[in-house]
């Protein structure tokens, strides 16, 4: 049985992207599937979930506080 050795390669994100681009199409798909199926990639902290739940309750109780998307983008772009 062959032995393996762990090697640490410090890569910048853009270097990793370029490396992935050189993979054959099948291996890119395997990597995509692996990342999409990685449970940790979709873990949302409970505190963040609770914040969203509370926000939804607040806006359901007071829908007059909501603004439309066009106005929201205006506010965001003014910042």
PETA-V859832 format. One record per helix or strand of 2 or more residues. SS is the DSSP state (hx for helix, st for strand). FROM is the first residue (numbers start at 1). TO is the last residue. If there is no record, write none. Layout:
SS,FROM,TO ; SS,FROM,TO
This chain:
hx,13,21 ; hx,25,36 ; hx,39,42 ; hx,46,61 ; hx,63,65 ; hx,69,78
